[in-house]
C-alpha cells in the first residue's frame, strides 16, 4: 500500500495528505478546484476521483456533505468508474450513517470495501497529530489499512461495526456543543459580574470546573476573538443536525444538547457561520 488517494484537499484533507507523505506514502489527490499546494508538497494532482481510484492502493475521502460523498463515489467521474477489486476506501466525512451504508454496499458490489472513519478534531489539530480517527466497518479491512490510519493524524480507534465511527463522533460533538455553550455562559456571567476575566480564566483552568473547551475557547470568548476560526460554526452545525436526528431515532430526549443546539442555530441564523464556535458567547451575553 504505497500510494494513498486523497479526495478532498481542503482544511482537513490537505494536512492529512501531508501527514501521509511524511510517513513515506505517495499521495495522489483530487479537489474540484485543484490543489497546487499538494503538488508543491510533492504529491500528484489528479483530474478526477476516478483517476485517483485507478492509481491508488487505498482511497481516502473527506468532503463537506453527503451529496459531495455521493458525487465522489457514484458520480460520472466517481471512484466506482475505476475501482480496482480489493481496494479499501476510508470515508472520513461525517454524514448520515444509512446513506453512507448504501454507498458501502455499492463499493462492496464492485469488489472493494468502504469504511466509516470520521475524524474528531479541528483542522489545526491534524498537522500536529492531535486529532483522533474513529474507524468502523469490517475489522479485516481496518487491519489491512492500519498503517494508513497510523499515518493520518494522531491516535485512532476501531469502534466496531460500520457506522459506529460516526455514532461515536456524534457523542463527541454532543459534548463539544454542550461544553462550548456552558463555557460561553460562564464567561458571559463573569463579564456581566465585572470580574477580571483573565483571573477567572487562570483560576478555573486547573480547577475541577475546567474543560478542554474552557481552556482553549475561554480566552477567545474573553477577547471576543473569533477569526481566524479554528472550528467554524458552519462546520459544526450540520453535525449537530445529524446528532438531533440520531437521538430522535433512538427515542432519547436530550434536553441539554437541545438547549445548546438552539444557541448554535441562532448563531448560524445571525450570520456567524464563518466565526469560531466560541462566538456563541455573544449569543448569550449580547454584542459589545
C-alpha positions in Angstrom: 0.0 0.0 0.0 2.5 2.5 -1.3 0.1 5.1 -2.7 -2.9 6.6 -1.0 -5.6 8.5 -2.9 -6.9 11.5 -1.0 -10.1 13.0 -2.3 -11.0 16.4 -0.8 -7.9 18.5 -0.2 -9.4 21.2 2.0 -8.6 22.2 5.5 -8.7 18.7 6.8 -7.7 16.7 3.7 -4.5 18.7 2.8 -2.8 18.2 6.2 -3.9 14.5 6.2 -2.2 14.2 2.8 0.9 15.9 4.2 1.0 13.5 7.2 0.8 10.6 4.8 3.7 11.8 2.8 5.7 12.5 5.9 5.2 8.8 6.8 6.5 7.7 3.4 3.3 7.2 1.5 2.9 8.5 -2.0 -0.2 10.6 -2.4 -2.4 11.2 -5.4 -5.1 13.7 -4.7 -8.1 15.4 -6.2 -10.0 18.6 -5.4 -12.6 20.1 -7.8 -10.8 23.5 -7.6 -7.4 22.0 -7.9 -4.6 21.8 -5.4 -1.3 23.5 -6.2 -0.4 23.0 -2.5 -0.4 19.2 -2.9 1.8 19.5 -6.0 4.2 21.8 -4.2 4.4 19.3 -1.3 5.4 16.5 -3.7 2.0 14.9 -4.3 0.3 14.2 -7.6 -2.8 16.1 -8.5 -5.4 14.0 -10.4 -8.1 15.3 -12.7 -10.9 13.3 -11.2 -11.9 11.0 -8.4 -11.9 8.1 -10.9 -8.3 8.9 -11.9 -7.4 8.7 -8.2 -9.1 5.3 -7.9 -7.2 4.0 -10.9 -3.8 4.9 -9.4 -4.1 4.4 -5.6 -3.8 1.4 -3.5 -6.0 2.8 -0.7 -8.6 5.6 -1.1 -9.5 8.2 1.4 -12.2 10.9 1.1 -13.1 13.8 3.3 -15.6 16.2 1.7 -18.2 18.7 3.1 -21.5 16.8 2.9 -23.4 13.7 1.8 -24.1 15.0 -1.8 -20.3 15.5 -2.2 -19.6 12.0 -0.9 -22.1 10.5 -3.4 -20.5 12.5 -6.2 -17.1 11.3 -5.3 -18.1 7.6 -5.4 -21.0 7.3 -7.8 -20.8 10.4 -9.9 -19.9 10.4 -13.6 -16.2 10.6 -12.7 -16.5 8.9 -9.4 -14.3 6.2 -7.9 -16.6 3.4 -8.9 -15.7 4.0 -12.6 -12.1 2.9 -11.9 -12.3 1.0 -8.7 -9.9 -1.9 -8.5 -11.0 -5.1 -6.8 -9.8 -5.3 -3.2 -9.4 -1.5 -2.8 -10.3 -0.2 0.6 -11.9 3.2 0.8 -11.6 5.2 4.1 -14.6 7.6 4.0 -13.9 10.3 6.6 -16.7 12.7 6.1 -19.4 12.9 8.8 -22.7 12.1 7.1 -25.8 10.2 7.8 -24.9 6.6 8.5 -27.7 4.9 6.5 -26.8 7.0 3.4 -23.1 6.1 3.8 -24.0 2.4 4.3 -25.7 2.4 0.9 -22.5 3.7 -0.7 -20.6 1.0 1.1 -22.9 -1.6 -0.4 -22.2 -0.2 -3.9 -18.4 -0.3 -3.3 -18.6 -3.9 -2.0 -20.7 -4.9 -5.0 -17.7 -3.8 -7.1 -15.2 -5.9 -5.1 -13.9 -3.2 -2.8 -14.8 -2.1 0.8 -15.7 1.2 2.3 -15.0 2.0 6.0 -16.7 4.7 8.0 -13.8 6.6 9.5 -14.8 10.1 10.7 -12.1 12.2 12.3 -12.6 14.1 15.6 -10.7 17.4 15.9 -10.4 20.8 14.3 -8.3 21.4 11.2 -5.5 22.8 13.3 -5.2 19.6 15.2 -4.5 17.4 12.2 -0.9 18.5 11.3 0.4 18.2 14.9 -1.2 14.8 15.1 -3.7 15.6 17.8 -6.9 14.5 16.0 -8.5 11.1 16.5 -9.9 8.9 13.8 -12.9 6.6 14.6 -12.6 3.6 12.3 -15.6 1.4 11.8 -16.5 -1.4 9.4 -15.2 -4.9 8.6 -12.3 -5.5 11.0 -10.3 -7.3 8.5 -10.4 -4.3 6.2 -9.4 -2.0 9.1 -6.4 -4.2 9.9 -5.3 -4.1 6.2 -5.1 -0.3 6.3 -3.8 0.1 9.9 -0.6 1.7 8.7 -2.5 4.3 6.7 -4.6 5.0 9.8 -1.4 5.3 11.8 -0.2 8.0 9.4 -3.4 10.1 9.1 -3.3 12.1 12.3 -2.7 11.1 15.9 -4.4 8.2 17.5 -7.2 6.1 16.0 -9.6 3.6 17.5 -11.5 0.7 16.0 -15.1 1.3 17.2 -16.8 -1.8 15.8 -19.3 -2.4 13.0 -19.9 0.0 10.2 -21.4 3.3 11.4 -20.2 3.1 15.0 -17.4 5.6 14.0 -20.0 8.2 13.1 -22.1 7.4 16.1 -19.1 7.9 18.4 -18.3 11.2 16.7 -21.9 12.2 17.4 -21.3 11.6 21.1 -18.0 13.6 21.0 -19.7 16.5 19.2 -22.7 16.5 21.5 -20.2 17.1 24.4 -18.4 19.7 22.3 -21.6 21.7 21.7 -22.7 21.5 25.4 -19.3 22.3 26.8 -18.9 25.3 24.4 -22.2 26.8 25.4 -21.5 26.1 29.1 -18.2 27.9 28.8 -19.8 30.8 26.9 -22.4 31.1 29.6 -19.8 31.1 32.4 -17.7 33.7 30.6 -20.7 35.9 29.9 -21.7 35.8 33.6 -18.2 36.6 34.7 -18.2 39.6 32.3 -21.6 40.8 33.4 -20.5 40.5 37.1 -17.5 42.7 36.4 -14.8 40.1 37.3 -11.3 40.2 35.9 -11.7 37.8 33.0 -8.0 36.9 32.9 -8.2 36.0 36.6 -11.3 33.9 36.1 -9.6 32.0 33.2 -6.4 31.3 35.1 -8.2 30.3 38.3 -10.6 27.9 36.6 -8.1 26.4 34.1 -6.8 24.0 36.7 -9.9 23.5 38.7 -12.5 20.7 38.7 -14.8 23.1 36.8 -12.4 23.3 33.9 -12.7 21.6 30.5 -10.6 21.5 27.3 -13.1 23.8 25.7 -12.8 26.2 28.6 -9.0 26.3 28.4 -9.0 26.6 24.6 -12.0 28.7 23.9 -12.3 30.7 27.1 -9.6 33.2 26.0 -11.3 33.7 22.6 -14.6 34.4 24.4 -12.9 36.8 26.8 -11.3 38.8 23.9 -14.3 38.2 21.6 -11.7 37.0 19.1 -13.5 34.6 16.6 -11.4 34.8 13.5 -9.5 33.1 12.1 -11.7 30.3 13.2 -10.1 27.1 14.4 -13.6 25.5 14.3 -16.3 27.4 12.4 -19.9 27.3 13.4 -20.8 26.3 9.8 -18.6 23.2 10.0 -20.1 22.0 13.3 -23.7 22.8 12.7 -24.6 20.1 10.1 -23.2 17.5 12.5 -25.5 18.9 15.3 -28.4 18.4 12.9 -27.3 14.8 12.5 -27.0 14.3 16.2 -30.5 15.6 16.7 -31.8 13.1 14.1 -29.8 10.3 15.6 -31.1 11.0 19.1 -34.7 11.1 17.7 -34.2 7.7 16.1 -33.1 6.2 19.4 -36.0 7.7 21.2 -33.8 9.6 23.7 -34.6 13.0 25.0 -31.6 15.3 25.1 -32.7 18.5 26.8 -29.2 19.9 27.5 -28.0 19.2 23.9 -31.2 20.7 22.6 -30.7 23.9 24.5 -27.1 24.1 23.3 -28.1 23.4 19.7 -30.6 26.3 19.9 -27.7 28.7 20.6 -25.8 27.4 17.6 -28.9 27.6 15.5 -29.2 31.3 16.4 -25.5 31.9 15.7 -25.9 30.5 12.2 -29.1 32.4 11.6 -27.3 35.6 12.7 -24.6 35.1 10.0 -21.9 33.8 12.3 -21.2 30.6 10.2 -17.6 31.6 9.4 -16.8 32.5 13.0 -15.3 30.2 15.5 -17.7 28.2 17.8 -16.5 30.4 20.7 -18.7 33.2 19.2 -21.8 31.7 20.9 -20.6 33.7 23.8 -22.1 36.7 22.1 -25.4 34.9 21.6 -25.6 34.7 25.3 -24.0 37.9 26.5 -25.0 40.1 23.6 -22.9 42.2 21.3 -20.3 44.6 22.5 
